[in-house]
Amino acid sequence: MRIAFLTAPEGVEQVELTEPWQAAADAGHEAVLVSTQSGRIQAFDHLDKADTFPVQEVVGETSADSFGGLVLPGGVANPDLLRMDDKAVSFVRDFFEQGRPVAAICHAPWTLVEADVVRGRELTSWPSLRTDIRNAGGTWVDEQVKTCDHGPNKLVTSRKPDDLKAFCETCLEVFEAAEAA
């Protein structure tokens, strides 16, 4: 399965990109870095610059049809920049409309709020997003990882880097079940 990892040109929390990426690759999936601009993205280790990664596909030049699933890594700036980009928001919304699995960790649900896809769903995130999620019609829960299958697709969410092991395991289960279906 091809899995899109959507990030802004800067601000993604590196570990929230690299650990799910590696888990997907280790499971035989093709991880593809998608961003709003070509070139390289700048990852961060909290507030400090970390590594850069090459963009493989650009939003607006690719579509959800090309992928079996979507991962939205966190970082504070990353989803804030993504939710201001109409093409990125539309790209995310398309996964939900097509019933494809989506996974989001930490602050990444901000992009889901902007895409108007949390209504009626139960999800988790970094705690500061709980009011945004509730205001968007979702139910926020404080759990290590939460899978919601409201609607045609499954949504996997997690709170923070400390939850990555459970997040990666659950993402793989959901992606593999979708691939088998």
The 8 nearest C-alpha neighbors of each residue, nearest first, counted from 0:
[[1, 28, 67, 29, 2, 178, 66, 68],
 [0, 2, 29, 66, 67, 28, 30, 3],
 [1, 3, 68, 30, 66, 69, 67, 31],
 [4, 2, 69, 31, 5, 32, 70, 30],
 [3, 5, 70, 32, 33, 31, 69, 71],
 [6, 4, 33, 71, 34, 3, 32, 70],
 [7, 5, 34, 77, 11, 33, 8, 4],
 [6, 8, 77, 9, 34, 81, 35, 80],
 [9, 7, 40, 41, 34, 36, 6, 35],
 [10, 8, 41, 7, 40, 11, 42, 77],
 [9, 11, 77, 76, 42, 43, 74, 12],
 [10, 12, 74, 77, 42, 73, 13, 9],
 [11, 13, 74, 43, 15, 73, 14, 44],
 [14, 12, 42, 16, 43, 15, 11, 44],
 [13, 15, 17, 16, 18, 12, 160, 44],
 [16, 14, 72, 13, 12, 17, 18, 73],
 [17, 15, 13, 14, 72, 18, 19, 20],
 [16, 18, 20, 14, 19, 15, 21, 13],
 [17, 19, 21, 20, 14, 16, 15, 22],
 [20, 18, 22, 167, 21, 17, 16, 23],
 [21, 19, 17, 23, 18, 22, 16, 30],
 [22, 20, 24, 18, 23, 19, 25, 17],
 [21, 23, 19, 25, 20, 24, 18, 26],
 [24, 22, 26, 20, 28, 21, 25, 19],
 [23, 25, 21, 28, 27, 26, 22, 29],
 [24, 26, 22, 27, 23, 21, 28, 20],
 [27, 25, 23, 24, 28, 22, 171, 21],
 [28, 26, 24, 25, 23, 29, 0, 22],
 [27, 29, 0, 24, 23, 26, 1, 30],
 [28, 30, 1, 2, 24, 0, 31, 27],
 [29, 31, 2, 1, 20, 28, 3, 24],
 [30, 32, 3, 4, 2, 33, 55, 29],
 [33, 31, 4, 55, 54, 3, 5, 56],
 [34, 32, 56, 5, 57, 4, 54, 55],
 [35, 33, 6, 57, 36, 7, 5, 58],
 [34, 36, 58, 57, 7, 8, 87, 37],
 [37, 35, 34, 57, 8, 38, 58, 54],
 [36, 38, 54, 57, 39, 34, 35, 56],
 [39, 37, 54, 53, 36, 40, 55, 52],
 [38, 40, 53, 52, 54, 51, 37, 41],
 [39, 41, 8, 52, 51, 9, 42, 53],
 [42, 40, 9, 51, 8, 50, 10, 39],
 [43, 41, 11, 13, 49, 50, 10, 51],
 [44, 42, 48, 49, 12, 13, 47, 45],
 [43, 45, 47, 49, 12, 46, 13, 48],
 [44, 46, 43, 47, 12, 74, 48, 13],
 [47, 45, 44, 43, 48, 10, 12, 74],
 [48, 46, 44, 43, 45, 49, 42, 10],
 [47, 49, 43, 44, 42, 46, 50, 41],
 [48, 50, 43, 42, 44, 47, 51, 13],
 [51, 49, 42, 41, 52, 48, 43, 13],
 [50, 52, 41, 40, 42, 39, 49, 53],
 [51, 53, 39, 40, 54, 50, 41, 42],
 [54, 52, 39, 38, 55, 40, 51, 32],
 [53, 55, 39, 32, 38, 37, 56, 33],
 [54, 56, 32, 33, 31, 53, 57, 37],
 [57, 55, 33, 54, 32, 61, 34, 58],
 [56, 58, 34, 33, 60, 35, 36, 37],
 [59, 57, 35, 60, 61, 34, 87, 86],
 [58, 60, 61, 86, 57, 62, 87, 35],
 [59, 61, 58, 57, 62, 56, 35, 86],
 [62, 60, 59, 58, 57, 56, 65, 63],
 [63, 61, 64, 65, 90, 60, 59, 58],
 [62, 64, 65, 66, 94, 93, 90, 61],
 [65, 63, 62, 66, 67, 97, 94, 61],
 [66, 64, 63, 62, 61, 67, 1, 3],
 [67, 65, 1, 63, 2, 68, 64, 3],
 [66, 68, 1, 0, 2, 99, 65, 178],
 [69, 67, 2, 100, 66, 99, 101, 3],
 [68, 70, 101, 3, 2, 4, 102, 100],
 [71, 69, 102, 4, 103, 101, 3, 72],
 [70, 72, 103, 5, 107, 4, 102, 73],
 [73, 71, 15, 16, 104, 107, 103, 70],
 [74, 72, 107, 106, 105, 104, 12, 11],
 [73, 75, 12, 11, 77, 76, 10, 106],
 [74, 76, 77, 106, 73, 78, 79, 10],
 [77, 75, 10, 79, 74, 78, 80, 11],
 [76, 78, 10, 11, 7, 80, 79, 74],
 [79, 77, 81, 107, 80, 110, 76, 109],
 [78, 80, 76, 77, 82, 81, 75, 83],
 [79, 81, 78, 83, 77, 82, 76, 7],
 [82, 80, 78, 84, 83, 79, 7, 87],
 [81, 83, 110, 79, 84, 80, 113, 78],
 [82, 84, 81, 80, 85, 79, 88, 87],
 [83, 85, 81, 87, 82, 86, 88, 80],
 [86, 84, 88, 87, 89, 83, 82, 81],
 [85, 87, 89, 88, 84, 59, 90, 58],
 [88, 86, 90, 84, 89, 85, 81, 58],
 [89, 87, 85, 91, 114, 90, 86, 82],
 [88, 90, 92, 86, 91, 87, 85, 93],
 [91, 89, 87, 93, 88, 92, 86, 63],
 [92, 90, 88, 93, 89, 94, 87, 114],
 [91, 93, 89, 95, 94, 114, 90, 88],
 [92, 94, 96, 90, 95, 91, 97, 63],
 [95, 93, 99, 97, 92, 91, 96, 63],
 [94, 96, 98, 92, 93, 97, 99, 152],
 [95, 97, 93, 94, 98, 92, 99, 151],
 [98, 96, 94, 95, 99, 93, 151, 152],
 [99, 97, 152, 151, 95, 96, 94, 100],
 [98, 100, 94, 152, 97, 68, 95, 67],
 [101, 99, 153, 68, 152, 154, 69, 174],
 [100, 102, 69, 154, 68, 70, 155, 153],
 [101, 103, 155, 70, 154, 156, 71, 69],
 [104, 102, 71, 156, 107, 70, 72, 108],
 [103, 105, 157, 156, 107, 73, 72, 158],
 [104, 106, 125, 158, 124, 159, 73, 107],
 [107, 105, 73, 108, 125, 75, 74, 109],
 [106, 108, 73, 78, 109, 103, 104, 105],
 [109, 107, 111, 110, 106, 103, 112, 124],
 [110, 108, 112, 107, 111, 78, 106, 113],
 [109, 111, 82, 113, 108, 112, 78, 107],
 [112, 110, 108, 114, 109, 113, 116, 115],
 [113, 111, 109, 115, 110, 114, 117, 135],
 [112, 114, 110, 115, 111, 82, 109, 88],
 [113, 115, 111, 88, 112, 92, 116, 110],
 [116, 114, 112, 113, 117, 111, 118, 135],
 [117, 115, 114, 111, 118, 112, 92, 95],
 [118, 116, 137, 120, 115, 112, 119, 136],
 [119, 117, 136, 137, 120, 116, 135, 115],
 [118, 120, 137, 136, 117, 121, 149, 138],
 [121, 119, 137, 117, 118, 149, 138, 122],
 [120, 122, 138, 137, 147, 139, 119, 140],
 [123, 121, 139, 145, 156, 140, 138, 120],
 [122, 124, 140, 139, 156, 157, 141, 158],
 [125, 123, 158, 105, 157, 126, 106, 104],
 [124, 126, 105, 158, 127, 106, 128, 159],
 [127, 125, 128, 129, 124, 158, 141, 123],
 [126, 128, 129, 125, 130, 124, 131, 106],
 [129, 127, 131, 126, 130, 125, 132, 124],
 [128, 130, 132, 131, 139, 126, 127, 133],
 [129, 131, 133, 132, 128, 134, 127, 139],
 [132, 130, 134, 128, 129, 133, 135, 112],
 [133, 131, 135, 129, 137, 130, 134, 128],
 [132, 134, 137, 130, 136, 135, 131, 138],
 [135, 133, 131, 136, 132, 130, 137, 129],
 [134, 136, 132, 133, 137, 118, 112, 131],
 [137, 135, 118, 133, 134, 119, 117, 132],
 [138, 136, 118, 133, 120, 117, 132, 119],
 [137, 139, 121, 133, 120, 122, 140, 132],
 [138, 140, 122, 123, 129, 121, 137, 132],
 [141, 139, 123, 142, 122, 138, 121, 145],
 [140, 142, 123, 139, 143, 126, 124, 158],
 [143, 141, 144, 140, 123, 145, 158, 157],
 [142, 144, 162, 157, 158, 145, 141, 165],
 [145, 143, 157, 142, 156, 166, 165, 146],
 [146, 144, 156, 155, 122, 123, 157, 142],
 [145, 147, 155, 154, 156, 148, 153, 144],
 [148, 146, 154, 153, 149, 121, 120, 145],
 [147, 149, 153, 152, 150, 154, 146, 151],
 [150, 148, 147, 120, 151, 153, 152, 119],
 [149, 151, 152, 148, 98, 153, 95, 120],
 [150, 152, 98, 149, 148, 153, 95, 99],
 [153, 151, 98, 99, 100, 150, 148, 95],
 [152, 154, 148, 100, 147, 101, 155, 146],
 [153, 155, 101, 147, 146, 102, 100, 148],
 [156, 154, 146, 102, 145, 101, 103, 170],
 [157, 155, 103, 145, 104, 123, 144, 102],
 [156, 158, 144, 104, 124, 123, 143, 166],
 [157, 159, 124, 105, 125, 104, 123, 143],
 [160, 158, 105, 161, 162, 125, 157, 104],
 [159, 161, 163, 162, 15, 14, 158, 105],
 [160, 162, 159, 163, 164, 158, 143, 165],
 [163, 161, 160, 159, 143, 165, 164, 166],
 [164, 162, 166, 160, 165, 161, 167, 159],
 [163, 165, 167, 166, 162, 168, 161, 18],
 [164, 166, 168, 163, 167, 162, 169, 144],
 [167, 165, 163, 169, 164, 168, 144, 170],
 [168, 166, 170, 164, 19, 169, 165, 163],
 [169, 167, 165, 171, 170, 166, 164, 172],
 [168, 170, 172, 166, 171, 167, 165, 173],
 [171, 169, 167, 173, 172, 168, 174, 166],
 [170, 172, 174, 168, 169, 173, 175, 167],
 [173, 171, 169, 175, 170, 174, 176, 168],
 [172, 174, 176, 170, 171, 175, 177, 169],
 [175, 173, 177, 171, 176, 172, 170, 178],
 [174, 176, 178, 172, 177, 173, 171, 179],
 [175, 177, 179, 173, 178, 174, 172, 180],
 [178, 176, 174, 180, 175, 179, 173, 100],
 [177, 179, 175, 176, 180, 174, 0, 67],
 [178, 180, 176, 177, 175, 174, 173, 0],
 [179, 177, 178, 176, 175, 174, 173, 99]]
